[in-house]
């Protein structure tokens, strides 16, 4: 609708003012665009029934609870925060049941890395696992983000638009230094360059890991985030506390990090069965 063409700018303006991440703003813009492609009304003429009907239609088409809640949050943001209109829609849609994430054993991580022959690709996988980075964070790294003499680096504008520190493992520090020299990278270069002077794409990293998993004969569904899950779980197994792991992962809530306690091997975190004390 031509009369709604200003909505993306409004959502961006108010989203930035309220400290929303660029990713959240982009998601809200997409949700609102799709809503008005169905609801052929001026934004200020929309009522509760219009929103109810749209969300119900999403469910009928098979959308999951989490997806429906994203649309609901986007519409609430538009009316409450942008238009200052109390168009309260008090609906609770069931979220998709949470399942524990797939995690590789330490032996599987080693097999995955050993299956890669390309030096650059091997370093990508090593850094993803050793630092617990999201793939989007890894591909956006620049040389200036690395404090190699101090064994850490910085994620700039990560999830939630936050900056956070990540560890650089001693075992791969010299590999990174050698790689930077060999590639003649400057302070403003992407650590992992792709085509046309841009950074490596997320899809390329996904392909590297899928190919390595097949070669290593790992039957689990392995993707870049699997290495992040494995990093967190292995830290818990190595007896690091949840708050330390939470900080390294950049989680805003400890509850999110607590998931890895359910995955960590009880033996590795020194949990004894009560029967042993009978």
Secondary structure, DSSP 8 states (H G I E B T S, - for coil): -GGGTTHHHHHHHHHHHTT--HHHHHHHHHHHHHHHHHS-S-GGG--HHHHHHHHHHHHHTT--HHHHHHHHHHHHIIIIIIS----------------------HHHHHHHHHT---HHHHHHHHHHHHHT--HHHHHT-BGGGEEGGGTEEEE-S-GGG--EEEE--HHHHHHHHHHHHHTT--TTSBSSB-GGGSB--HHHHHHHHHHHHHHTT--S---HHHHHHHHHHHHHHTT--HHHHHHHHT-SSHHHHHHHHHHS-TTTTT---GGGG-
